[in-house]
Amino acid sequence: MDLEDIKEGAEDLLGKGKDLLAGQAGNADGAIDAVEDFLDNQTGHKFTEQIDGATDAVRQALGGQAD
């Protein structure tokens, strides 16, 4: 898994998140946190800042606030 794979995965997550969770940002936080932790662990914490940025973007796109 490289940075490009993570970026594509985050973009896919954003698209799916928008479709499935529109207006449900409060309920999505737990799922976003779980995905963030999973990706961070799978990459050996090499891309923590990028993963944090991607999940913050997902939260903002869903109408929530970034961490």
mmCIF file of the N, C-alpha and C atoms, coordinates in Angstrom:
data_MODEL
# 
_entry.id   MODEL 
# 
loop_
_atom_site.group_PDB 
_atom_site.id 
_atom_site.type_symbol 
_atom_site.label_atom_id 
_atom_site.label_alt_id 
_atom_site.label_comp_id 
_atom_site.label_asym_id 
_atom_site.label_entity_id 
_atom_site.label_seq_id 
_atom_site.pdbx_PDB_ins_code 
_atom_site.Cartn_x 
_atom_site.Cartn_y 
_atom_site.Cartn_z 
_atom_site.occupancy 
_atom_site.B_iso_or_equiv 
_atom_site.pdbx_formal_charge 
_atom_site.auth_seq_id 
_atom_site.auth_comp_id 
_atom_site.auth_asym_id 
_atom_site.auth_atom_id 
_atom_site.pdbx_PDB_model_num 
ATOM 1   N N  . MET A 1 1  ? 0.856   -1.163 0.000  1.00 0.00 ? 1  MET A N  1 
ATOM 2   C CA . MET A 1 1  ? 0.000   0.000  0.000  1.00 0.00 ? 1  MET A CA 1 
ATOM 3   C C  . MET A 1 1  ? 0.901   1.225  0.000  1.00 0.00 ? 1  MET A C  1 
ATOM 4   N N  . ASP A 1 2  ? 0.682   2.112  -0.975 1.00 0.00 ? 2  ASP A N  1 
ATOM 5   C CA . ASP A 1 2  ? 1.469   3.331  -1.030 1.00 0.00 ? 2  ASP A CA 1 
ATOM 6   C C  . ASP A 1 2  ? 0.560   4.549  -0.873 1.00 0.00 ? 2  ASP A C  1 
ATOM 7   N N  . LEU A 1 3  ? 1.137   5.709  -0.928 1.00 0.00 ? 3  LEU A N  1 
ATOM 8   C CA . LEU A 1 3  ? 0.399   6.948  -0.707 1.00 0.00 ? 3  LEU A CA 1 
ATOM 9   C C  . LEU A 1 3  ? -0.721  7.130  -1.735 1.00 0.00 ? 3  LEU A C  1 
ATOM 10  N N  . GLU A 1 4  ? -0.489  6.752  -2.965 1.00 0.00 ? 4  GLU A N  1 
ATOM 11  C CA . GLU A 1 4  ? -1.512  6.878  -4.010 1.00 0.00 ? 4  GLU A CA 1 
ATOM 12  C C  . GLU A 1 4  ? -2.709  5.978  -3.706 1.00 0.00 ? 4  GLU A C  1 
ATOM 13  N N  . ASP A 1 5  ? -2.464  4.776  -3.208 1.00 0.00 ? 5  ASP A N  1 
ATOM 14  C CA . ASP A 1 5  ? -3.556  3.881  -2.812 1.00 0.00 ? 5  ASP A CA 1 
ATOM 15  C C  . ASP A 1 5  ? -4.380  4.495  -1.685 1.00 0.00 ? 5  ASP A C  1 
ATOM 16  N N  . ILE A 1 6  ? -3.694  5.113  -0.738 1.00 0.00 ? 6  ILE A N  1 
ATOM 17  C CA . ILE A 1 6  ? -4.381  5.750  0.386  1.00 0.00 ? 6  ILE A CA 1 
ATOM 18  C C  . ILE A 1 6  ? -5.235  6.909  -0.120 1.00 0.00 ? 6  ILE A C  1 
ATOM 19  N N  . LYS A 1 7  ? -4.684  7.695  -1.022 1.00 0.00 ? 7  LYS A N  1 
ATOM 20  C CA . LYS A 1 7  ? -5.419  8.835  -1.571 1.00 0.00 ? 7  LYS A CA 1 
ATOM 21  C C  . LYS A 1 7  ? -6.673  8.355  -2.302 1.00 0.00 ? 7  LYS A C  1 
ATOM 22  N N  . GLU A 1 8  ? -6.525  7.340  -3.131 1.00 0.00 ? 8  GLU A N  1 
ATOM 23  C CA . GLU A 1 8  ? -7.677  6.806  -3.852 1.00 0.00 ? 8  GLU A CA 1 
ATOM 24  C C  . GLU A 1 8  ? -8.709  6.239  -2.895 1.00 0.00 ? 8  GLU A C  1 
ATOM 25  N N  . GLY A 1 9  ? -8.255  5.558  -1.858 1.00 0.00 ? 9  GLY A N  1 
ATOM 26  C CA . GLY A 1 9  ? -9.169  5.012  -0.861 1.00 0.00 ? 9  GLY A CA 1 
ATOM 27  C C  . GLY A 1 9  ? -9.914  6.109  -0.121 1.00 0.00 ? 9  GLY A C  1 
ATOM 28  N N  . ALA A 1 10 ? -9.215  7.179  0.202  1.00 0.00 ? 10 ALA A N  1 
ATOM 29  C CA . ALA A 1 10 ? -9.843  8.304  0.901  1.00 0.00 ? 10 ALA A CA 1 
ATOM 30  C C  . ALA A 1 10 ? -10.865 8.990  0.004  1.00 0.00 ? 10 ALA A C  1 
ATOM 31  N N  . GLU A 1 11 ? -10.543 9.143  -1.272 1.00 0.00 ? 11 GLU A N  1 
ATOM 32  C CA . GLU A 1 11 ? -11.489 9.755  -2.204 1.00 0.00 ? 11 GLU A CA 1 
ATOM 33  C C  . GLU A 1 11 ? -12.724 8.879  -2.376 1.00 0.00 ? 11 GLU A C  1 
ATOM 34  N N  . ASP A 1 12 ? -12.518 7.583  -2.449 1.00 0.00 ? 12 ASP A N  1 
ATOM 35  C CA . ASP A 1 12 ? -13.637 6.654  -2.555 1.00 0.00 ? 12 ASP A CA 1 
ATOM 36  C C  . ASP A 1 12 ? -14.498 6.715  -1.296 1.00 0.00 ? 12 ASP A C  1 
ATOM 37  N N  . LEU A 1 13 ? -13.836 6.760  -0.139 1.00 0.00 ? 13 LEU A N  1 
ATOM 38  C CA . LEU A 1 13 ? -14.550 6.871  1.129  1.00 0.00 ? 13 LEU A CA 1 
ATOM 39  C C  . LEU A 1 13 ? -15.361 8.159  1.173  1.00 0.00 ? 13 LEU A C  1 
ATOM 40  N N  . LEU A 1 14 ? -14.793 9.237  0.705  1.00 0.00 ? 14 LEU A N  1 
ATOM 41  C CA . LEU A 1 14 ? -15.497 10.512 0.694  1.00 0.00 ? 14 LEU A CA 1 
ATOM 42  C C  . LEU A 1 14 ? -16.752 10.422 -0.163 1.00 0.00 ? 14 LEU A C  1 
ATOM 43  N N  . GLY A 1 15 ? -16.620 9.864  -1.350 1.00 0.00 ? 15 GLY A N  1 
ATOM 44  C CA . GLY A 1 15 ? -17.776 9.733  -2.234 1.00 0.00 ? 15 GLY A CA 1 
ATOM 45  C C  . GLY A 1 15 ? -18.865 8.869  -1.628 1.00 0.00 ? 15 GLY A C  1 
ATOM 46  N N  . LYS A 1 16 ? -18.489 7.744  -1.099 1.00 0.00 ? 16 LYS A N  1 
ATOM 47  C CA . LYS A 1 16 ? -19.466 6.858  -0.469 1.00 0.00 ? 16 LYS A CA 1 
ATOM 48  C C  . LYS A 1 16 ? -20.068 7.500  0.769  1.00 0.00 ? 16 LYS A C  1 
ATOM 49  N N  . GLY A 1 17 ? -19.226 8.184  1.521  1.00 0.00 ? 17 GLY A N  1 
ATOM 50  C CA . GLY A 1 17 ? -19.706 8.861  2.723  1.00 0.00 ? 17 GLY A CA 1 
ATOM 51  C C  . GLY A 1 17 ? -20.733 9.922  2.401  1.00 0.00 ? 17 GLY A C  1 
ATOM 52  N N  . LYS A 1 18 ? -20.484 10.681 1.351  1.00 0.00 ? 18 LYS A N  1 
ATOM 53  C CA . LYS A 1 18 ? -21.440 11.706 0.952  1.00 0.00 ? 18 LYS A CA 1 
ATOM 54  C C  . LYS A 1 18 ? -22.782 11.083 0.579  1.00 0.00 ? 18 LYS A C  1 
ATOM 55  N N  . ASP A 1 19 ? -22.722 10.001 -0.161 1.00 0.00 ? 19 ASP A N  1 
ATOM 56  C CA . ASP A 1 19 ? -23.952 9.340  -0.601 1.00 0.00 ? 19 ASP A CA 1 
ATOM 57  C C  . ASP A 1 19 ? -24.719 8.719  0.557  1.00 0.00 ? 19 ASP A C  1 
ATOM 58  N N  . LEU A 1 20 ? -24.018 8.039  1.425  1.00 0.00 ? 20 LEU A N  1 
ATOM 59  C CA . LEU A 1 20 ? -24.677 7.274  2.478  1.00 0.00 ? 20 LEU A CA 1 
ATOM 60  C C  . LEU A 1 20 ? -24.999 8.072  3.734  1.00 0.00 ? 20 LEU A C  1 
ATOM 61  N N  . LEU A 1 21 ? -24.218 9.095  3.990  1.00 0.00 ? 21 LEU A N  1 
ATOM 62  C CA . LEU A 1 21 ? -24.329 9.754  5.280  1.00 0.00 ? 21 LEU A CA 1 
ATOM 63  C C  . LEU A 1 21 ? -24.702 11.230 5.205  1.00 0.00 ? 21 LEU A C  1 
ATOM 64  N N  . ALA A 1 22 ? -25.229 11.655 4.075  1.00 0.00 ? 22 ALA A N  1 
ATOM 65  C CA . ALA A 1 22 ? -25.604 13.060 3.932  1.00 0.00 ? 22 ALA A CA 1 
ATOM 66  C C  . ALA A 1 22 ? -26.508 13.468 5.092  1.00 0.00 ? 22 ALA A C  1 
ATOM 67  N N  . GLY A 1 23 ? -26.090 14.496 5.802  1.00 0.00 ? 23 GLY A N  1 
ATOM 68  C CA . GLY A 1 23 ? -26.859 14.989 6.927  1.00 0.00 ? 23 GLY A CA 1 
ATOM 69  C C  . GLY A 1 23 ? -26.699 14.187 8.201  1.00 0.00 ? 23 GLY A C  1 
ATOM 70  N N  . GLN A 1 24 ? -25.834 13.196 8.213  1.00 0.00 ? 24 GLN A N  1 
ATOM 71  C CA . GLN A 1 24 ? -25.644 12.333 9.379  1.00 0.00 ? 24 GLN A CA 1 
ATOM 72  C C  . GLN A 1 24 ? -24.226 12.426 9.928  1.00 0.00 ? 24 GLN A C  1 
ATOM 73  N N  . ALA A 1 25 ? -23.627 13.598 9.864  1.00 0.00 ? 25 ALA A N  1 
ATOM 74  C CA . ALA A 1 25 ? -22.225 13.752 10.256 1.00 0.00 ? 25 ALA A CA 1 
ATOM 75  C C  . ALA A 1 25 ? -21.968 13.303 11.687 1.00 0.00 ? 25 ALA A C  1 
ATOM 76  N N  . GLY A 1 26 ? -22.867 13.590 12.592 1.00 0.00 ? 26 GLY A N  1 
ATOM 77  C CA . GLY A 1 26 ? -22.670 13.193 13.979 1.00 0.00 ? 26 GLY A CA 1 
ATOM 78  C C  . GLY A 1 26 ? -22.591 11.696 14.137 1.00 0.00 ? 26 GLY A C  1 
ATOM 79  N N  . ASN A 1 27 ? -23.373 10.969 13.362 1.00 0.00 ? 27 ASN A N  1 
ATOM 80  C CA . ASN A 1 27 ? -23.374 9.514  13.433 1.00 0.00 ? 27 ASN A CA 1 
ATOM 81  C C  . ASN A 1 27 ? -22.170 8.899  12.720 1.00 0.00 ? 27 ASN A C  1 
ATOM 82  N N  . ALA A 1 28 ? -21.543 9.658  11.855 1.00 0.00 ? 28 ALA A N  1 
ATOM 83  C CA . ALA A 1 28 ? -20.435 9.132  11.064 1.00 0.00 ? 28 ALA A CA 1 
ATOM 84  C C  . ALA A 1 28 ? -19.096 9.189  11.784 1.00 0.00 ? 28 ALA A C  1 
ATOM 85  N N  . ASP A 1 29 ? -18.993 9.989  12.834 1.00 0.00 ? 29 ASP A N  1 
ATOM 86  C CA . ASP A 1 29 ? -17.698 10.174 13.493 1.00 0.00 ? 29 ASP A CA 1 
ATOM 87  C C  . ASP A 1 29 ? -17.046 8.868  13.928 1.00 0.00 ? 29 ASP A C  1 
ATOM 88  N N  . GLY A 1 30 ? -17.819 7.967  14.501 1.00 0.00 ? 30 GLY A N  1 
ATOM 89  C CA . GLY A 1 30 ? -17.260 6.691  14.950 1.00 0.00 ? 30 GLY A CA 1 
ATOM 90  C C  . GLY A 1 30 ? -16.716 5.870  13.800 1.00 0.00 ? 30 GLY A C  1 
ATOM 91  N N  . ALA A 1 31 ? -17.448 5.849  12.691 1.00 0.00 ? 31 ALA A N  1 
ATOM 92  C CA . ALA A 1 31 ? -16.994 5.099  11.511 1.00 0.00 ? 31 ALA A CA 1 
ATOM 93  C C  . ALA A 1 31 ? -15.735 5.726  10.921 1.00 0.00 ? 31 ALA A C  1 
ATOM 94  N N  . ILE A 1 32 ? -15.707 7.039  10.866 1.00 0.00 ? 32 ILE A N  1 
ATOM 95  C CA . ILE A 1 32 ? -14.533 7.731  10.327 1.00 0.00 ? 32 ILE A CA 1 
ATOM 96  C C  . ILE A 1 32 ? -13.320 7.468  11.205 1.00 0.00 ? 32 ILE A C  1 
ATOM 97  N N  . ASP A 1 33 ? -13.510 7.514  12.522 1.00 0.00 ? 33 ASP A N  1 
ATOM 98  C CA . ASP A 1 33 ? -12.408 7.216  13.441 1.00 0.00 ? 33 ASP A CA 1 
ATOM 99  C C  . ASP A 1 33 ? -11.883 5.796  13.238 1.00 0.00 ? 33 ASP A C  1 
ATOM 100 N N  . ALA A 1 34 ? -12.795 4.847  13.044 1.00 0.00 ? 34 ALA A N  1 
ATOM 101 C CA . ALA A 1 34 ? -12.391 3.449  12.850 1.00 0.00 ? 34 ALA A CA 1 
ATOM 102 C C  . ALA A 1 34 ? -11.585 3.292  11.561 1.00 0.00 ? 34 ALA A C  1 
ATOM 103 N N  . VAL A 1 35 ? -12.028 3.941  10.492 1.00 0.00 ? 35 VAL A N  1 
ATOM 104 C CA . VAL A 1 35 ? -11.301 3.871  9.222  1.00 0.00 ? 35 VAL A CA 1 
ATOM 105 C C  . VAL A 1 35 ? -9.936  4.527  9.369  1.00 0.00 ? 35 VAL A C  1 
ATOM 106 N N  . GLU A 1 36 ? -9.901  5.658  10.049 1.00 0.00 ? 36 GLU A N  1 
ATOM 107 C CA . GLU A 1 36 ? -8.641  6.359  10.271 1.00 0.00 ? 36 GLU A CA 1 
ATOM 108 C C  . GLU A 1 36 ? -7.646  5.474  11.021 1.00 0.00 ? 36 GLU A C  1 
ATOM 109 N N  . ASP A 1 37 ? -8.094  4.843  12.089 1.00 0.00 ? 37 ASP A N  1 
ATOM 110 C CA . ASP A 1 37 ? -7.227  3.952  12.868 1.00 0.00 ? 37 ASP A CA 1 
ATOM 111 C C  . ASP A 1 37 ? -6.765  2.763  12.035 1.00 0.00 ? 37 ASP A C  1 
ATOM 112 N N  . PHE A 1 38 ? -7.683  2.180  11.269 1.00 0.00 ? 38 PHE A N  1 
ATOM 113 C CA . PHE A 1 38 ? -7.343  1.035  10.429 1.00 0.00 ? 38 PHE A CA 1 
ATOM 114 C C  . PHE A 1 38 ? -6.259  1.402  9.415  1.00 0.00 ? 38 PHE A C  1 
ATOM 115 N N  . LEU A 1 39 ? -6.470  2.508  8.692  1.00 0.00 ? 39 LEU A N  1 
ATOM 116 C CA . LEU A 1 39 ? -5.488  2.915  7.685  1.00 0.00 ? 39 LEU A CA 1 
ATOM 117 C C  . LEU A 1 39 ? -4.142  3.242  8.318  1.00 0.00 ? 39 LEU A C  1 
ATOM 118 N N  . ASP A 1 40 ? -4.173  3.909  9.448  1.00 0.00 ? 40 ASP A N  1 
ATOM 119 C CA . ASP A 1 40 ? -2.935  4.272  10.134 1.00 0.00 ? 40 ASP A CA 1 
ATOM 120 C C  . ASP A 1 40 ? -2.166  3.019  10.548 1.00 0.00 ? 40 ASP A C  1 
ATOM 121 N N  . ASN A 1 41 ? -2.862  2.034  11.076 1.00 0.00 ? 41 ASN A N  1 
ATOM 122 C CA . ASN A 1 41 ? -2.214  0.783  11.471 1.00 0.00 ? 41 ASN A CA 1 
ATOM 123 C C  . ASN A 1 41 ? -1.703  0.006  10.264 1.00 0.00 ? 41 ASN A C  1 
ATOM 124 N N  . GLN A 1 42 ? -2.479  -0.023 9.185  1.00 0.00 ? 42 GLN A N  1 
ATOM 125 C CA . GLN A 1 42 ? -2.084  -0.778 7.996  1.00 0.00 ? 42 GLN A CA 1 
ATOM 126 C C  . GLN A 1 42 ? -0.852  -0.190 7.313  1.00 0.00 ? 42 GLN A C  1 
ATOM 127 N N  . THR A 1 43 ? -0.642  1.095  7.464  1.00 0.00 ? 43 THR A N  1 
ATOM 128 C CA . THR A 1 43 ? 0.512   1.740  6.834  1.00 0.00 ? 43 THR A CA 1 
ATOM 129 C C  . THR A 1 43 ? 1.682   1.901  7.794  1.00 0.00 ? 43 THR A C  1 
ATOM 130 N N  . GLY A 1 44 ? 1.571   1.285  8.961  1.00 0.00 ? 44 GLY A N  1 
ATOM 131 C CA . GLY A 1 44 ? 2.661   1.376  9.930  1.00 0.00 ? 44 GLY A CA 1 
ATOM 132 C C  . GLY A 1 44 ? 2.885   2.792  10.428 1.00 0.00 ? 44 GLY A C  1 
ATOM 133 N N  . HIS A 1 45 ? 1.851   3.586  10.431 1.00 0.00 ? 45 HIS A N  1 
ATOM 134 C CA . HIS A 1 45 ? 1.899   4.977  10.918 1.00 0.00 ? 45 HIS A CA 1 
ATOM 135 C C  . HIS A 1 45 ? 2.842   5.852  10.088 1.00 0.00 ? 45 HIS A C  1 
ATOM 136 N N  . LYS A 1 46 ? 3.104   5.448  8.845  1.00 0.00 ? 46 LYS A N  1 
ATOM 137 C CA . LYS A 1 46 ? 3.992   6.218  7.973  1.00 0.00 ? 46 LYS A CA 1 
ATOM 138 C C  . LYS A 1 46 ? 3.295   7.432  7.367  1.00 0.00 ? 46 LYS A C  1 
ATOM 139 N N  . PHE A 1 47 ? 1.971   7.389  7.277  1.00 0.00 ? 47 PHE A N  1 
ATOM 140 C CA . PHE A 1 47 ? 1.216   8.448  6.605  1.00 0.00 ? 47 PHE A CA 1 
ATOM 141 C C  . PHE A 1 47 ? 0.167   9.061  7.526  1.00 0.00 ? 47 PHE A C  1 
ATOM 142 N N  . THR A 1 48 ? 0.469   9.132  8.810  1.00 0.00 ? 48 THR A N  1 
ATOM 143 C CA . THR A 1 48 ? -0.498  9.614  9.794  1.00 0.00 ? 48 THR A CA 1 
ATOM 144 C C  . THR A 1 48 ? -1.028  11.004 9.452  1.00 0.00 ? 48 THR A C  1 
ATOM 145 N N  . GLU A 1 49 ? -0.152  11.916 9.085  1.00 0.00 ? 49 GLU A N  1 
ATOM 146 C CA . GLU A 1 49 ? -0.595  13.280 8.778  1.00 0.00 ? 49 GLU A CA 1 
ATOM 147 C C  . GLU A 1 49 ? -1.516  13.304 7.562  1.00 0.00 ? 49 GLU A C  1 
ATOM 148 N N  . GLN A 1 50 ? -1.201  12.521 6.537  1.00 0.00 ? 50 GLN A N  1 
ATOM 149 C CA . GLN A 1 50 ? -2.035  12.488 5.342  1.00 0.00 ? 50 GLN A CA 1 
ATOM 150 C C  . GLN A 1 50 ? -3.395  11.851 5.636  1.00 0.00 ? 50 GLN A C  1 
ATOM 151 N N  . ILE A 1 51 ? -3.398  10.806 6.436  1.00 0.00 ? 51 ILE A N  1 
ATOM 152 C CA . ILE A 1 51 ? -4.648  10.143 6.802  1.00 0.00 ? 51 ILE A CA 1 
ATOM 153 C C  . ILE A 1 51 ? -5.502  11.083 7.640  1.00 0.00 ? 51 ILE A C  1 
ATOM 154 N N  . ASP A 1 52 ? -4.888  11.778 8.581  1.00 0.00 ? 52 ASP A N  1 
ATOM 155 C CA . ASP A 1 52 ? -5.613  12.757 9.387  1.00 0.00 ? 52 ASP A CA 1 
ATOM 156 C C  . ASP A 1 52 ? -6.240  13.829 8.498  1.00 0.00 ? 52 ASP A C  1 
ATOM 157 N N  . GLY A 1 53 ? -5.486  14.309 7.536  1.00 0.00 ? 53 GLY A N  1 
ATOM 158 C CA . GLY A 1 53 ? -5.999  15.334 6.616  1.00 0.00 ? 53 GLY A CA 1 
ATOM 159 C C  . GLY A 1 53 ? -7.162  14.820 5.792  1.00 0.00 ? 53 GLY A C  1 
ATOM 160 N N  . ALA A 1 54 ? -7.058  13.579 5.330  1.00 0.00 ? 54 ALA A N  1 
ATOM 161 C CA . ALA A 1 54 ? -8.135  13.000 4.526  1.00 0.00 ? 54 ALA A CA 1 
ATOM 162 C C  . ALA A 1 54 ? -9.400  12.809 5.353  1.00 0.00 ? 54 ALA A C  1 
ATOM 163 N N  . THR A 1 55 ? -9.261  12.323 6.573  1.00 0.00 ? 55 THR A N  1 
ATOM 164 C CA . THR A 1 55 ? -10.448 12.104 7.391  1.00 0.00 ? 55 THR A CA 1 
ATOM 165 C C  . THR A 1 55 ? -11.046 13.432 7.854  1.00 0.00 ? 55 THR A C  1 
ATOM 166 N N  . ASP A 1 56 ? -10.210 14.438 8.057  1.00 0.00 ? 56 ASP A N  1 
ATOM 167 C CA . ASP A 1 56 ? -10.735 15.769 8.364  1.00 0.00 ? 56 ASP A CA 1 
ATOM 168 C C  . ASP A 1 56 ? -11.560 16.287 7.184  1.00 0.00 ? 56 ASP A C  1 
ATOM 169 N N  . ALA A 1 57 ? -11.074 16.057 5.965  1.00 0.00 ? 57 ALA A N  1 
ATOM 170 C CA . ALA A 1 57 ? -11.809 16.488 4.775  1.00 0.00 ? 57 ALA A CA 1 
ATOM 171 C C  . ALA A 1 57 ? -13.147 15.761 4.664  1.00 0.00 ? 57 ALA A C  1 
ATOM 172 N N  . VAL A 1 58 ? -13.163 14.483 5.007  1.00 0.00 ? 58 VAL A N  1 
ATOM 173 C CA . VAL A 1 58 ? -14.418 13.718 4.988  1.00 0.00 ? 58 VAL A CA 1 
ATOM 174 C C  . VAL A 1 58 ? -15.395 14.326 5.982  1.00 0.00 ? 58 VAL A C  1 
ATOM 175 N N  . ARG A 1 59 ? -14.927 14.592 7.172  1.00 0.00 ? 59 ARG A N  1 
ATOM 176 C CA . ARG A 1 59 ? -15.807 15.173 8.206  1.00 0.00 ? 59 ARG A CA 1 
ATOM 177 C C  . ARG A 1 59 ? -16.374 16.524 7.735  1.00 0.00 ? 59 ARG A C  1 
ATOM 178 N N  . GLN A 1 60 ? -15.524 17.362 7.192  1.00 0.00 ? 60 GLN A N  1 
ATOM 179 C CA . GLN A 1 60 ? -15.980 18.669 6.731  1.00 0.00 ? 60 GLN A CA 1 
ATOM 180 C C  . GLN A 1 60 ? -16.961 18.546 5.563  1.00 0.00 ? 60 GLN A C  1 
ATOM 181 N N  . ALA A 1 61 ? -16.699 17.613 4.659  1.00 0.00 ? 61 ALA A N  1 
ATOM 182 C CA . ALA A 1 61 ? -17.597 17.408 3.532  1.00 0.00 ? 61 ALA A CA 1 
ATOM 183 C C  . ALA A 1 61 ? -18.963 16.931 3.978  1.00 0.00 ? 61 ALA A C  1 
ATOM 184 N N  . LEU A 1 62 ? -19.014 16.237 5.103  1.00 0.00 ? 62 LEU A N  1 
ATOM 185 C CA . LEU A 1 62 ? -20.284 15.741 5.630  1.00 0.00 ? 62 LEU A CA 1 
ATOM 186 C C  . LEU A 1 62 ? -20.948 16.749 6.553  1.00 0.00 ? 62 LEU A C  1 
ATOM 187 N N  . GLY A 1 63 ? -20.355 17.915 6.692  1.00 0.00 ? 63 GLY A N  1 
ATOM 188 C CA . GLY A 1 63 ? -20.954 18.959 7.497  1.00 0.00 ? 63 GLY A CA 1 
ATOM 189 C C  . GLY A 1 63 ? -20.509 18.980 8.938  1.00 0.00 ? 63 GLY A C  1 
ATOM 190 N N  . GLY A 1 64 ? -19.525 18.158 9.277  1.00 0.00 ? 64 GLY A N  1 
ATOM 191 C CA . GLY A 1 64 ? -19.004 18.140 10.640 1.00 0.00 ? 64 GLY A CA 1 
ATOM 192 C C  . GLY A 1 64 ? -17.786 19.022 10.748 1.00 0.00 ? 64 GLY A C  1 
ATOM 193 N N  . GLN A 1 65 ? -17.115 18.922 11.868 1.00 0.00 ? 65 GLN A N  1 
ATOM 194 C CA . GLN A 1 65 ? -15.896 19.689 12.097 1.00 0.00 ? 65 GLN A CA 1 
ATOM 195 C C  . GLN A 1 65 ? -14.708 18.758 12.138 1.00 0.00 ? 65 GLN A C  1 
ATOM 196 N N  . ALA A 1 66 ? -13.605 19.230 11.611 1.00 0.00 ? 66 ALA A N  1 
ATOM 197 C CA . ALA A 1 66 ? -12.367 18.455 11.651 1.00 0.00 ? 66 ALA A CA 1 
ATOM 198 C C  . ALA A 1 66 ? -11.877 18.357 13.085 1.00 0.00 ? 66 ALA A C  1 
ATOM 199 N N  . ASP A 1 67 ? -11.129 17.284 13.365 1.00 0.00 ? 67 ASP A N  1 
ATOM 200 C CA . ASP A 1 67 ? -10.529 17.127 14.696 1.00 0.00 ? 67 ASP A CA 1 
ATOM 201 C C  . ASP A 1 67 ? -9.435  18.128 14.920 1.00 0.00 ? 67 ASP A C  1 
# 
